[in-house]
Amino acid sequence: MKARLPVPLPTRPGQESVWAYPRPPRIERVPRRARIILGGEEIVATDDVVRVLETSHPPVYYLPIAAFADGSLVPTHGGSFCEYKGSATYFDVHGGGAVRPRAAWTYPSPSPGYELLTGRVAVYAQGMGACMIDDTEVQPQPGEYYGGWITPDVVGPFKGVPGSAGW
């Protein structure tokens, strides 16, 4: 039996519904500032921001690896595969004496159409001190598997909540 899709929440002016995002995902540069704080230390602050938009997911923000503080991204074991973006590798994230294992990922050789991800990394908001888009602290996408950042300008419901496995 196929899972029943949820009813998208209504949007207000200035908001986007994740149910209007495409599949396969779209990648785009955005004129926003991203910051990540871990262990009380700002490990990245950049205006060079790319986001990936996929149906039912809040945006996943990709930031230049070179913008991160020295030693804050440490390559670690394992990987994963996305049918759209290709093979990913992982980093442990370090900051202010704190370590978050496998909390960031990159696509070293992204699939065609996703080349803009080369040299960029995404970070799970869970476990960070704070992840910010502009001056707004994001909420992590529900579920352990997903890396979207929820801001007030996106509405769901979002993939990752209980019962969403079949969406």
PyMOL commands that set and color helices and strands:
alter all, ss='L'
color gray80, all
select helices_A, chain A and resi 18-20+65-67+115-117
alter helices_A, ss='H'
color red, helices_A
select strands_A, chain A and resi 16-17+26-30+34-38+41-46+49-53+60-64+73-82+86-95+98-106+120-123+130-133+136-137+139-140+149-150+154-155
alter strands_A, ss='S'
color yellow, strands_A
deselect
rebuild
show_as cartoon
